Amino acid sequence: MKKISICSVVFTGIFVLASLVAAQDAALVQAAKKEGLVVWYTSVALPTATALAHGFKEKYTGIDVELHRTGSERVLQRFMQEAAAGIKNADIIDTSDAGHFELLKGKGMLLKFTPQGTAGFSDGFKDKAGFYYGMRSTLSVIAHNPRILPEKDAPKTWKDLLNPKWNGKMVTAHPGYSGIIVTHVLALVNLYGWDYFRDLAKNKLHIVQSALDPAGVVASGERPVGVNGAEYFYYRTQKRGNPIKIIYPKEGVPLVVSPVAIAKDAPHPNTARLFTEFIFAKQSQQLLADKEGLYTGHPDVTYPADKPKLKDLKLLPPDAAELEKRNAEIKKRFVEYFGA
């Protein structure tokens, strides 16, 4: 009887499995090319979305990406309104409010799909049921303009922002527009209670929409202190030579995970799957870290040396179910305190 080594059996099994995966991938590419289009509703910064779309179109010639970028809350609003009207337009949606995906999952509006690149993702970056995965993450931080406000005089903690000396000198983004700010507000409400925001509002903040907007306001000196905002966009603004100093409060920094999901009624389901595979591949995840200053759930991604490692910060991670449950409360209370 001929002896067969265990090693050769294992090797043969791996080879067969790899061949099957390659065949499945090739079949998906062909099916996607027949559809020729993927429609992406996203809240990520437009340059980031454009970079990913361009990379996808370069890799898969003949497939176009139709990109619709706006704030997280408006992404959800548009998707829900279209669904109610029987309009099937979006293939992929992603926002910075993880609660949206619990809502959509509960309504049966998402397609279950697990991209290969998410195999090593931690629990905080994936839905246990397999309906959505965190494409990227950022932090909501404090920032100031060092040309106007020396570092020694700048606020260092969330509670420092309550000092009356900052009256008329601060900017905030709005949870009615930004999923990042919904997460930020919930994290600080859980830390300090609603009284924190009642007291913060007494300092007459300038209110903008997107979590990206405070970076421009702070850099211009219009308001030298940002009480919140997307860390990655502050970082990018700083790297362009603008006067921005980022503060990571030691009492905790809200971690904002931004999921991606495929619509159950996606008109281009194969391109949706292929595009999802693309954005979760290591190369795309590394691009988000290198070019955009974002964090990701991919365990093999490395980060710029001048960005803090998440493990070195005290993080205030979101709970998607709580975000969904308290979404209306967050927006209502914010308007009550800030008047807009």
C-alpha positions as CSV (number, residue, x, y, z in Angstrom):
1,M,0.0,0.0,0.0
2,K,1.3,3.4,-1.0
3,K,1.9,5.7,2.0
4,I,0.6,9.3,1.7
5,S,2.1,11.8,4.1
6,I,-0.1,14.0,6.2
7,C,1.8,17.0,4.9
8,S,0.9,16.2,1.3
9,V,-2.8,15.8,2.2
10,V,-2.8,19.1,4.0
11,F,-1.0,20.8,1.0
12,T,-3.4,19.3,-1.5
13,G,-6.4,20.5,0.6
14,I,-5.0,24.0,0.8
15,F,-4.3,24.0,-3.0
16,V,-7.9,22.8,-3.7
17,L,-9.4,25.4,-1.4
18,A,-7.3,28.2,-2.9
19,S,-8.3,27.1,-6.4
20,L,-12.0,27.1,-5.4
21,V,-11.7,30.6,-3.9
22,A,-9.9,31.9,-7.0
23,A,-12.6,30.4,-9.2
24,Q,-15.3,32.1,-7.1
25,D,-13.5,35.4,-7.3
26,A,-13.2,35.2,-11.1
27,A,-16.9,34.4,-11.4
28,L,-17.7,37.4,-9.2
29,V,-15.6,39.7,-11.3
30,Q,-17.3,38.5,-14.5
31,A,-20.7,38.9,-13.0
32,A,-19.9,42.4,-11.8
33,K,-18.5,43.4,-15.2
34,K,-21.9,42.5,-16.7
35,E,-23.6,44.8,-14.3
36,G,-21.0,47.5,-14.9
37,L,-21.9,49.9,-12.1
38,V,-22.0,50.2,-8.3
39,V,-23.9,52.9,-6.5
40,W,-22.3,54.0,-3.2
41,Y,-24.0,56.2,-0.6
42,T,-21.2,57.3,1.8
43,S,-20.5,59.8,4.6
44,V,-16.7,59.5,4.3
45,A,-14.8,62.7,3.2
46,L,-15.1,63.2,-0.5
47,P,-11.3,62.9,-1.3
48,T,-11.3,59.6,0.6
49,A,-14.3,58.2,-1.3
50,T,-12.9,59.4,-4.6
51,A,-9.5,57.7,-3.9
52,L,-11.3,54.4,-3.2
53,A,-13.6,54.7,-6.2
54,H,-10.6,55.5,-8.5
55,G,-8.6,52.5,-7.2
56,F,-11.6,50.2,-7.8
57,K,-12.1,51.5,-11.4
58,E,-8.4,51.1,-12.1
59,K,-8.4,47.5,-10.9
60,Y,-11.7,46.5,-12.5
61,T,-11.8,48.4,-15.8
62,G,-15.3,48.6,-17.3
63,I,-17.1,49.0,-13.9
64,D,-18.1,52.5,-12.9
65,V,-18.6,53.8,-9.4
66,E,-21.5,56.3,-8.9
67,L,-20.7,58.2,-5.7
68,H,-23.1,60.0,-3.5
69,R,-21.5,61.7,-0.5
70,T,-23.2,63.6,2.3
71,G,-23.5,63.5,6.1
72,S,-24.4,60.3,7.9
73,E,-27.8,61.3,8.9
74,R,-28.7,62.4,5.4
75,V,-27.4,59.2,3.9
76,L,-29.8,57.2,6.1
77,Q,-32.6,59.6,5.4
78,R,-32.2,59.4,1.6
79,F,-31.9,55.6,1.7
80,M,-35.0,55.2,3.9
81,Q,-37.1,57.7,1.8
82,E,-36.2,55.9,-1.4
83,A,-37.0,52.5,0.1
84,A,-40.4,53.8,1.2
85,A,-41.1,55.1,-2.3
86,G,-40.1,51.7,-3.8
87,I,-36.9,53.2,-5.4
88,K,-34.0,50.8,-5.5
89,N,-30.9,52.9,-6.2
90,A,-28.2,52.4,-3.6
91,D,-26.0,49.2,-3.7
92,I,-23.8,50.1,-0.7
93,I,-24.3,52.4,2.2
94,D,-21.8,53.5,4.8
95,T,-22.2,56.0,7.6
96,S,-20.4,56.9,10.8
97,D,-23.4,56.1,13.0
98,A,-23.3,52.4,13.8
99,G,-26.8,52.6,15.1
100,H,-28.1,53.0,11.5
101,F,-27.0,49.5,10.7
102,E,-28.8,48.0,13.7
103,L,-31.9,49.9,12.5
104,L,-31.6,48.7,8.9
105,K,-30.8,45.1,10.0
106,G,-33.9,45.0,12.2
107,K,-36.0,46.2,9.2
108,G,-34.6,43.4,7.0
109,M,-33.0,46.0,4.6
110,L,-29.4,44.6,4.5
111,L,-27.9,41.7,2.6
112,K,-25.8,39.3,4.7
113,F,-22.3,39.2,3.2
114,T,-18.8,38.6,4.8
115,P,-15.9,40.1,2.8
116,Q,-12.7,37.9,2.9
117,G,-10.6,40.8,4.3
118,T,-12.6,41.0,7.5
119,A,-11.4,37.6,8.8
120,G,-9.1,39.0,11.4
121,F,-11.4,41.9,12.5
122,S,-12.1,42.3,16.2
123,D,-15.7,42.3,17.5
124,G,-15.9,46.1,17.6
125,F,-15.5,46.2,13.8
126,K,-18.1,43.6,12.8
127,D,-21.7,42.6,13.2
128,K,-21.9,39.2,14.8
129,A,-24.7,38.3,12.4
130,G,-22.6,39.2,9.4
131,F,-24.7,42.1,7.9
132,Y,-22.2,45.0,8.3
133,Y,-18.5,45.6,9.0
134,G,-16.5,48.7,10.0
135,M,-14.7,50.0,7.0
136,R,-12.9,52.7,8.9
137,S,-12.8,54.4,12.3
138,T,-11.8,57.7,13.7
139,L,-11.8,59.5,17.0
140,S,-13.7,62.6,18.1
141,V,-11.2,64.9,19.7
142,I,-10.5,68.5,20.9
143,A,-8.4,70.7,18.6
144,H,-7.1,74.3,18.8
145,N,-5.2,76.8,16.7
146,P,-1.7,77.1,18.1
147,R,-1.1,80.4,16.3
148,I,-3.9,82.0,18.3
149,L,-3.9,79.9,21.4
150,P,-0.6,78.6,22.8
151,E,-0.6,74.9,23.8
152,K,0.0,75.8,27.5
153,D,-3.3,77.8,27.6
154,A,-5.4,75.4,25.5
155,P,-8.1,73.1,27.0
156,K,-6.8,69.6,27.7
157,T,-9.9,67.8,28.9
158,W,-13.6,67.7,28.1
159,K,-14.4,69.5,31.3
160,D,-11.9,72.3,30.5
161,L,-14.3,73.3,27.7
162,L,-16.9,74.3,30.3
163,N,-14.7,77.2,31.5
164,P,-16.5,80.5,30.7
165,K,-13.3,81.9,29.3
166,W,-14.1,80.0,26.1
167,N,-17.3,81.8,25.6
168,G,-17.7,82.6,21.9
169,K,-14.4,80.9,21.0
170,M,-15.5,77.3,20.2
171,V,-17.1,75.4,17.4
172,T,-19.1,72.2,17.4
173,A,-20.5,69.9,14.7
174,H,-24.1,68.8,14.8
175,P,-25.5,65.3,15.6
176,G,-28.5,66.0,13.3
177,Y,-26.1,65.8,10.4
178,S,-23.0,63.8,11.6
179,G,-22.9,60.3,12.8
180,I,-19.5,61.0,14.3
181,I,-21.1,63.6,16.5
182,V,-24.0,61.3,17.5
183,T,-21.4,58.9,18.7
184,H,-19.4,61.7,20.4
185,V,-22.5,63.0,22.3
186,L,-23.5,59.6,23.5
187,A,-20.0,58.8,24.7
188,L,-19.8,62.0,26.8
189,V,-23.4,61.7,28.1
190,N,-22.5,58.2,29.3
191,L,-19.3,59.8,30.9
192,Y,-20.8,63.0,32.4
193,G,-24.6,63.0,31.9
194,W,-26.7,65.6,30.0
195,D,-25.6,68.3,32.4
196,Y,-22.3,68.4,30.6
197,F,-23.9,69.6,27.3
198,R,-26.2,72.0,29.2
199,D,-23.2,73.7,30.7
200,L,-21.2,73.5,27.4
201,A,-24.0,75.3,25.6
202,K,-23.6,78.3,27.9
203,N,-20.4,79.2,26.1
204,K,-22.3,80.1,22.9
205,L,-20.6,77.8,20.4
206,H,-20.6,78.3,16.7
207,I,-22.5,75.4,15.2
208,V,-21.5,73.7,11.9
209,Q,-22.9,70.6,10.2
210,S,-20.3,67.9,9.4
211,A,-17.7,66.5,11.8
212,L,-15.2,67.6,9.1
213,D,-16.2,71.3,9.3
214,P,-14.6,72.2,12.6
215,A,-11.1,71.7,11.2
216,G,-11.5,74.6,8.7
217,V,-13.1,76.8,11.3
218,V,-10.3,76.2,13.8
219,A,-7.5,76.5,11.2
220,S,-8.9,79.8,9.9
221,G,-8.9,81.2,13.5
222,E,-12.7,82.0,13.2
223,R,-13.1,79.9,16.4
224,P,-9.8,78.8,17.9
225,V,-11.1,75.7,19.7
226,G,-13.0,72.7,18.3
227,V,-14.9,70.9,21.0
228,N,-15.3,67.8,18.8
229,G,-14.7,66.7,15.2
230,A,-13.2,63.9,13.1
231,E,-9.6,63.3,14.2
232,Y,-8.6,62.1,10.8
233,F,-9.7,65.3,9.1
234,Y,-8.0,67.4,11.7
235,Y,-4.9,65.3,11.0
236,R,-5.2,65.8,7.3
237,T,-5.7,69.5,7.6
238,Q,-2.7,69.7,9.9
239,K,-0.6,67.8,7.3
240,R,-1.4,70.4,4.7
241,G,0.4,73.0,6.8
242,N,-2.6,74.5,8.6
243,P,-2.4,75.6,12.3
244,I,-4.1,72.6,14.1
245,K,-3.1,71.0,17.3
246,I,-5.0,67.8,18.3
247,I,-5.8,67.0,21.9
248,Y,-6.6,63.4,23.0
249,P,-8.3,63.9,26.4
250,K,-7.0,61.4,29.0
251,E,-10.4,60.8,30.5
252,G,-11.4,59.0,27.3
253,V,-11.8,59.6,23.5
254,P,-14.9,58.6,21.6
255,L,-14.1,55.9,19.1
256,V,-16.3,56.1,16.0
257,V,-16.6,53.0,13.9
258,S,-18.1,53.5,10.4
259,P,-19.8,50.4,9.0
260,V,-20.5,49.4,5.4
261,A,-23.3,47.2,4.3
262,I,-24.9,46.0,1.1
263,A,-28.6,46.9,0.5
264,K,-30.8,43.8,0.4
265,D,-32.5,45.2,-2.8
266,A,-29.2,46.4,-4.4
267,P,-29.8,46.8,-8.1
268,H,-26.2,45.7,-8.8
269,P,-25.6,42.9,-6.2
270,N,-22.5,41.5,-7.8
271,T,-20.7,44.8,-8.2
272,A,-21.8,45.5,-4.6
273,R,-20.1,42.4,-3.4
274,L,-17.0,43.0,-5.5
275,F,-16.7,46.6,-4.3
276,T,-17.1,45.5,-0.7
277,E,-14.3,42.9,-1.1
278,F,-12.2,45.7,-2.6
279,I,-12.6,48.2,0.3
280,F,-11.9,45.5,2.9
281,A,-8.8,44.2,1.2
282,K,-5.5,45.0,3.0
283,Q,-4.3,47.4,0.2
284,S,-7.4,49.6,0.5
285,Q,-7.4,49.5,4.3
286,Q,-3.8,50.5,4.2
287,L,-4.6,53.4,1.9
288,L,-7.1,54.7,4.4
289,A,-4.4,54.7,7.1
290,D,-1.6,56.2,4.9
291,K,-3.4,58.8,2.9
292,E,-6.4,59.7,5.0
293,G,-5.2,59.2,8.6
294,L,-8.0,56.8,9.4
295,Y,-7.8,53.7,11.7
296,T,-9.2,50.4,10.4
297,G,-10.1,47.0,11.8
298,H,-7.6,45.2,9.7
299,P,-4.9,43.6,11.9
300,D,-2.1,44.0,9.3
301,V,-2.5,47.7,8.7
302,T,0.3,50.0,10.0
303,Y,-0.1,53.7,10.8
304,P,1.9,56.9,10.5
305,A,4.5,57.3,13.3
306,D,3.0,60.6,14.3
307,K,-0.4,59.2,15.1
308,P,-1.2,57.7,18.5
309,K,-1.9,53.9,18.6
310,L,-5.4,53.1,19.7
311,K,-4.0,50.8,22.4
312,D,-2.3,53.8,24.0
313,L,-5.5,55.7,24.4
314,K,-8.4,55.3,26.7
315,L,-11.2,54.7,24.2
316,L,-14.9,55.3,24.6
317,P,-16.2,52.7,22.1
318,P,-19.8,52.9,20.7
319,D,-22.5,50.4,21.3
320,A,-24.5,50.2,18.1
321,A,-27.7,49.1,19.7
322,E,-27.6,52.0,22.2
323,L,-26.8,54.4,19.4
324,E,-29.9,53.3,17.5
325,K,-32.1,53.3,20.6
326,R,-31.0,56.8,21.8
327,N,-30.6,58.5,18.4
328,A,-33.8,60.6,18.6
329,E,-33.0,61.6,22.2
330,I,-29.5,62.8,21.3
331,K,-30.7,65.0,18.5
332,K,-33.6,66.4,20.5
333,R,-31.6,67.3,23.6
334,F,-28.8,68.8,21.5
335,V,-31.3,71.2,19.8
336,E,-32.8,72.0,23.2
337,Y,-29.4,73.1,24.6
338,F,-27.8,74.7,21.6
339,G,-30.9,76.1,19.9
340,A,-30.2,74.7,16.5
